[in-house]
Amino acid sequence: MKKFVVVIRLEEKDVYVTSIEAESLNEAQKILDKRYFNEKESMKKGEVMIIAEVDGELVFDVNNRIVVTSGNMNMFYKF
């Protein structure tokens, strides 16, 4: 199993939402769609939901943005 993290990107920082264990990014996406449908629908204009594969601990940079050092990543924008 691979570890994926879900983060919401706000204007000023990224906020950790949850971790998902899945075999692939596609499977993790399906799990996210089921569990966090309401959260995705309630996102404000300009917010971004990120699902990223991580190897080890989740790391944020000095600007509180997620650092993805390996694996795949998807982003969902609210327009």
N, C-alpha and C positions, 0 to 999 in steps of 0.2 A: 504494500500500500504506500502511496505517496501522500505527503502532507501539503495541503493548500490552505492559505489564509485568505480571509475576506476583510477588506479594508474599504472604508468610505473616505474618499478624498474631498475634504472641505476646502474652502478658499485658503484658510490659514494653516491647515495641517491634515494629516491622514489619521483616521481613527480605526483601531482594530475592532472588528465585529465578532469574528469566530474563526475556528479552524475546522477543516473538513478533511477526513481521510478518504481517499478514493484511488482507484486504479489509474485514472486518467483525468486530464483537464475537462474533457467532455462529461465524464461521470460526475465530477465535482460540480460542474455547471448545472447539471440536472438536479442535484441535491440542493444547491443554492436556490434554484428557481422554486423548488417546493417549499423549503423552510423559510425563505426570506422574501417571498412574493410581495407581502405588504410593505416591507421596508423598501424594496425597489420601487414600488408604486408611489410611496410617500416621499421619495427623494425630491429635493428642491432643484430648481433650474440651475445648471452649472455644476452640480455635484456629480461625482463619479464613483461607481462601485468597482473595486478591483478584486479579482480572484487570481492569486499567484501561487505557484508551486514554490515551496521553500525547502531548503536542505539545511536543517538545523533550526536555530532560533530566528525569530522575526527581528529584523534590524531596522531602525529608523535613523535617518541622518540628522544633522544639526538643525535642519529646518522642519523636523517632525514629518518627513516623507519616507515612505517605505523604500527599502533598498532590496532589490531582487537580484541575487547573485547567481542564480541558476534556475533552470526549469522554464516552464511556460507561464504566460500571464494573459488574462483577458480583462478588458475594461468596458464598463457599461455607462454611457453618458445620459444624463437627463437634460433634454433640450427644452 
